[in-house]
């Protein structure tokens, strides 16, 4: 017995550390407080251990964020009803929406090569839909990268605007500048001014995907 009358051997044992447990704890922090709060030091405190213990299972914070993102990408459907184009839009837009909901992880997806099982399942699904659309395997391999890059960039742009309180004012200032341009000095901008700011994020994203798909079906890879 100790001085307090408590035998240390009677304490419940801490759960053994594992990669799965570390990722699950990080995911919990992301959902409660955002990806920016996920650090090795913070997780070590959550798991009642030292930061050095975590590096046995996870190389660094970037790898941890990528693993958390892959868990969230499990929400992206592998199949849906409708024609191939509708199903493809469902997959890509849901992928984008996951990143919209977790801005810090959207930036991770833009700069970190992802290789988790859920991400690879998305790539495989998109490749299957592209094959169904008649896109040859070579262009399809390049197109899947472009489709997910467009969705990721859209999410990063969206999150950046959310983090900047003056983003709306800057957008309005740009629109006002364009409206004030002279057709003599900027004839092409003035001619396109009605559409430069038209559409919302969703319609623009869908148009971008349609444009990519149409081009992929008719553009061969270079020799």
For each residue, the residues with C-beta under 8 A, 3 or more apart:
1: 5 6 7
2: 5 6 7 8
3:
4:
5: 1 2
6: 1 2 10
7: 1 2 10
8: 2 11
9:
10: 6 7
11: 8
12:
13:
14: 48 49
15: 21
16: 21
17: 21 22 47 49 53 54 56 57
18: 21 22 57
19: 22 23 57 58 67
20: 23 24
21: 15 16 17 18 24 25 47
22: 17 18 19 25 26 43 47 54 57 58 64
23: 19 20 26 27 58 64 67 68 71
24: 20 21 27 28
25: 21 22 28 29 43 46 47
26: 22 23 29 30 38 43 64 65 67 68
27: 23 24 30 31 68 71 72
28: 24 25 31 32 46
29: 25 26 32 33 37 38 42 43 46
30: 26 27 33 34 35 37 38 68 72 102 104 105
31: 27 28
32: 28 29
33: 29 30 36 37
34: 30 37 102 103 104
35: 30 38 65 68 102 103 104 105 108
36: 33 104
37: 29 30 33 34 42
38: 26 29 30 35 42 43 61 64 65 68
39: 42 43 61
40: 43 44 51 54 55 58 60 61 64
41: 44 45 51
42: 29 37 38 39 45 46
43: 22 25 26 29 38 39 40 46 47 51 54 64
44: 40 41 47 49 50 51 53 54
45: 41 42 48
46: 25 28 29 42 43
47: 17 21 22 25 43 44 54
48: 14 45
49: 14 17 44 53 54
50: 44 53
51: 40 41 43 44 54 55
52: 55
53: 17 44 49 50 56
54: 17 22 40 43 44 47 49 51 57 58
55: 40 51 52 58 59 60
56: 17 53
57: 17 18 19 22 54
58: 19 22 23 40 54 55 63 64 67
59: 55 62 63
60: 40 55 63 64
61: 38 39 40 64 65
62: 59 65 66 108 112
63: 58 59 60 66 67
64: 22 23 26 38 40 43 58 60 61 67 68
65: 26 35 38 61 62 68 69 104 105 108 112
66: 62 63 69 70 108 112 114 115 116
67: 19 23 26 58 63 64 70 71 116
68: 23 26 27 30 35 38 64 65 71 72 105
69: 65 66 72 73 98 102 105 108 109 114 116 119
70: 66 67 73 74 114 116 117 118 119
71: 23 27 67 68 74 116 118
72: 27 30 68 69 75 98 102 105
73: 69 70 76 95 98 116 118 119 122
74: 70 71 118
75: 72 94 98
76: 73 91 94 95 98 118 122
77: 80 90 91 94
78: 91 121 125
79: 87 125
80: 77 86 87 90 91
81: 86 87
82: 85 86 87 90
83: 86 87
84: 87 88 129 132 133
85: 82 88 89 133 210 213
86: 80 81 82 83 89 90
87: 79 80 81 82 83 84 90 91 129
88: 84 85 91 92 126 129 130 133 147 209 213
89: 85 86 92 93 206 209
90: 77 80 82 86 87 93 94
91: 76 77 78 80 87 88 94 95 122 125 126 129
92: 88 89 95 96 126 147 148 151 209
93: 89 90 96 97 151 202 205 206
94: 75 76 77 90 91 97 98
95: 73 76 91 92 98 99 122 148 151
96: 92 93 99 100 151 152 154 155 205
97: 93 94 100 101
98: 69 72 73 75 76 94 95 101 102
99: 95 96 102 103 105 106 109 151 152 155 156 159
100: 96 97 103 106 155 158 159
101: 97 98
102: 30 34 35 69 72 98 99 105 106
103: 34 35 99 100 106 107 155 156 158 159 162 163
104: 30 34 35 36 65 107 108 159
105: 30 35 65 68 69 72 99 102 108 109
106: 99 100 102 103 109 110 152 155 156 158 159
107: 103 104 110 111 156 159
108: 35 62 65 66 69 104 105 111 112
109: 69 99 105 106 112 114 152 155
110: 106 107 152 153 156
111: 107 108
112: 62 65 66 108 109
113:
114: 66 69 70 109 119
115: 66 119 120
116: 66 67 69 70 71 73 119 120
117: 70 120 121
118: 70 71 73 74 76 121 122
119: 69 70 73 114 115 116 122 123
120: 115 116 117 123 124
121: 78 117 118 124 125
122: 73 76 91 95 118 119 125 126 148
123: 119 120 126 127 144 148
124: 120 121 127 128
125: 78 79 91 121 122 128 129
126: 88 91 92 122 123 129 130 144 147 148
127: 123 124 130 131 140 141 144
128: 124 125 131 132
129: 84 87 88 91 125 126 132 133
130: 88 126 127 133 135 140 143 144 213 216
131: 127 128 134 135 137 140
132: 84 128 129
133: 84 85 88 129 130 213 217
134: 131 217
135: 130 131 139 140 143 213 216 217
136: 139 140 220
137: 131 140 141
138: 141 142 220 221
139: 135 136 142 143 216 217 219 220 221
140: 127 130 131 135 136 137 143 144 216
141: 127 137 138 144 145
142: 138 139 145 146 216 221
143: 130 135 139 140 146 147 212 213 216
144: 123 126 127 130 140 141 147 148
145: 141 142 148 149
146: 142 143 149 150 212
147: 88 92 126 143 144 150 151 209 212
148: 92 95 122 123 126 144 145 151 152
149: 145 146 152 153
150: 146 147 153 154 205 208 209 212
151: 92 93 95 96 99 147 148 154 155 205
152: 96 99 106 109 110 148 149 155 156
153: 110 149 150 156 157
154: 96 150 151 157 158 201 205
155: 96 99 100 103 106 109 151 152 158 159
156: 99 103 106 107 110 152 153 159 160
157: 153 154 160 161
158: 100 103 106 154 155 161 162 201
159: 99 100 103 104 106 107 155 156 162 163
160: 156 157 163 164 167
161: 157 158 164 167 168
162: 103 158 159 167
163: 103 159 160
164: 160 161 167 170
165:
166: 169 170
167: 160 161 162 164 170 171
168: 161 171 172
169: 166 172 173
170: 164 166 167 173 174
171: 167 168 174 175
172: 168 169 175 176
173: 169 170 176 177
174: 170 171 177 178
175: 171 172 178 179 197
176: 172 173 179 180
177: 173 174 180 181
178: 174 175 181 189 193 196 197
179: 175 176 193
180: 176 177
181: 177 178 185 186 189 190 193
182: 185 186 190
183: 186 187 190 191
184: 187
185: 181 182
186: 181 182 183 189 190
187: 183 184 190 191
188: 191 192
189: 178 181 186 192 193 196
190: 181 182 183 186 187 193
191: 183 187 188
192: 188 189 195 196
193: 178 179 181 189 190 196 197
194: 198
195: 192 198 199
196: 178 189 192 193
197: 175 178 193
198: 194 195
199: 195 203 204 207
200: 203 204
201: 154 158 204 205
202: 93 205 206
203: 199 200 206 207
204: 199 200 201 207 208
205: 93 96 150 151 154 201 202 208 209
206: 89 93 202 203 209 210
207: 199 203 204 210 211
208: 150 204 205 211 212
209: 88 89 92 147 150 205 206 212 213
210: 85 206 207 213 214
211: 207 208 214 215
212: 143 146 147 150 208 209 215 216
213: 85 88 130 133 135 143 209 210 216 217
214: 210 211 217 218
215: 211 212 218 219
216: 130 135 139 140 142 143 212 213 219
217: 133 134 135 139 213 214
218: 214 215
219: 139 215 216
220: 136 138 139
221: 138 139 142
222:
223:
